Amino acid sequence: MLATDPIQRCLVHVQRNTRRDITSRPRTPQGTIIYQLALQLTRITTREQADQWIDYLHQFKQDCNSWMNEKTTITDPLTGKKKKVFTHQRARRAFYRLYHLAKDGKLFAYLTPHPSAKNPEAFASTTNCLEGGINGPLKLIARQHHGRKGERQRTNIDWWLHFRTRDPLDPHIIAKQQNWGKDSLAKVETLTPVNNNEANHQTGRPALYDNHIDIEYTHSIGIRKGTI
């Protein structure tokens, strides 16, 4: 993927994010409008409809900007000091998510595919085909083989992807190009923080320190007799 390639956000996930912020039954008329705008996203099929939706979004900002900028004075539970916060913070966040995604061209990129696209009809507004076609089976195989950890699990998934790739290269050639996986493994180990307080089941290394029984004598530890 190039830096100049357009990015299409999954519209279903955008709707879910909006619902998480203001619920499906907002308590204010302004919140209801924001939620309705989010629901309309998956019903847009033409560039004209998208432009009209963006016009509604800008009209809402013009009409309700003062409402979204209202602030309330509260007491900070950590410092005990007074501070001002946005009164309608969740509705404001839901709106500006839609606003910035539309401004960045990440809501309706699927409606204007590149002229050189081989199959422009395949451009989708959601990741449903990706989730069901690739991610779903990948999650299933990882769950079915949850006993494999780290590098073994990665190798398992690599082979699954290899056998479902159209006209794949010879595995020996791929492994040689990747320095037999050593470069990728070194990068993963560098970027992955190591928590020495957790046991490593792959190598059998115990935790560096744990809630184990103290080796020093403690008079409270011993065989207890009588009823409990």
Secondary structure, DSSP 4 states (H G I P E B T S, - for coil): --TTS-----HHHHHHHHHHHH-SS-SSHHHHHHHHHHHHGGG--SHHHHHHHHHHHHHHHHHHHHHHT-EEEEE-TTT--EEEEETTHHHHHHHHHHHHHHHTT-SSGGGS--TT-S-GGG--SSSHHHIIIIIHHHHHHHHHTTT--HHHHHHHHHHHHHHTSSSPPPHHHHHHHTGGGHHHHHHHHHHSPP-TTS-BTTTTBPPSS-SPPPSS--TT-S---S--
